[in-house]
């Protein structure tokens, strides 16, 4: 069974474009680069990763593609482009010259307008992603899910994956709207979803029992064939460790069929990202 980590990050503080990354984040406020992740992947028996953007700059996109050129385990890169610029499609094509480039992720959760993704000036980029078989990572919360559903009705062929299960507020437990919206979106669209990021949403000391209802709901809604595992390393360190999230996930999938486990651990990501 191939294991792929479908969502991880690298950053180098001296690059200076991680606006969200401040000293108060403690364990995250330092460099995280391939040599630190390599032994963790080896212990977890994970052979490939998808490297995802962490800054809203083209410079970081190029930084990540450079890392991919020199790192054997990075199978794909999800970068950032300014989707509102008239030159966005040409930038997409320039990044696409790199063999590791797989798609884009705007930082939707940080954009004030929850309807932003529906702006007409973004249409050329969505059409270009479809035409070029590229992917769209949706970094969203529950307040974005209605717009996301509309987007996918507008572009049903768009290869879209929801990051971190749309970040349910597990720590507060006020998630009735999330349960309903996720079920509806999964039913009405072809979106995939990442089984990732949930520990960070569950507070300082998340337990398996705390996470279980959310993991179960995502599996029930999307099915294993539309669910892919990701670590969200190093952000996961805010709430625990790579190993802890891996163990929770292993316990969760243990009762599934071999085919379902293979899908979640690697096959879904490999198909979605054309790895």
Secondary structure, DSSP 4 states (H G I P E B T S, - for coil): ---EEEEE--B-GGG---TT--GGGGGGSS-B-HHHHHHHHHHHT--EEEEE--SSSHHHHHHHHHHHHT-TTEEEEEE---TTSTTHHHHHHHHTTSTTEEEE---GGG-S-TTGGG-GGGHHHHHHHHHTT-EEEE---GGGHHHHHHHHHH-TT-EEEEGGGG---TTTT--HHHHHHHHHHHHHS--EEEE-SHHHHT-TT--HHHHHHHHHHHHHHH-GGGEEE---BTGGGGTS-HHHHHHHHHHHHTTS-HHHHHIIIIIHHHHHTT-
